[in-house]
């Protein structure tokens, strides 16, 4: 039993961010899964395979920098039917220069769109940057680029949010993120993937938003993936072991 199975067994529809835009009248029970591929895109590929084999499609956000942007992997994940989105940090990369940021954004979207249909994006938090990457939108209108922002353009208030930052699903204390991504205050006791499964099994909320960073699961990837889909464990484990052990 894993997170995906727990969600499906409890009657949740597991889906992408894009679906929320495509189906504005969508109703629960719903689990939206977003993966921010900060680095180690191979882990994201393994996760994408495991999800596909478990019968669900989710969203994968890639950065423009080489540690994340892998053309072959982006193409493969898109071809599976998962959503590929843009994990932007142009404001930081451009040194907070509006003209450079505009060129960076346009160029990076074009590179990604050569590989996959891109309709949504979400911010990468550049930890060493003095300015939030969303500051770019004080100067540039992203509607000009025919793309939606997964955080700014959706109302996450009805959602309970679980993120894997810090290797647990606990998101208490991140009050600013609660405003953006949904409320974790009803789920303060949820810290592990087992807790998430129990939460879903009891259907404690009709709207759940799960965000993961596949690279954080490098030493837990096998657990995560086999939990998701025991039937395909043998093949998946082989792939994962190759990835994990290099
Ligand atoms: Zn990120």
Boltz pocket constraint, residues with backbone or C-beta under 6 A from the ligand:
constraints:
  - pocket:
      binder: B
      contacts: [[A, 36], [A, 37], [A, 38], [A, 87], [A, 123], [A, 124], [A, 125]]
      max_distance: 6.0
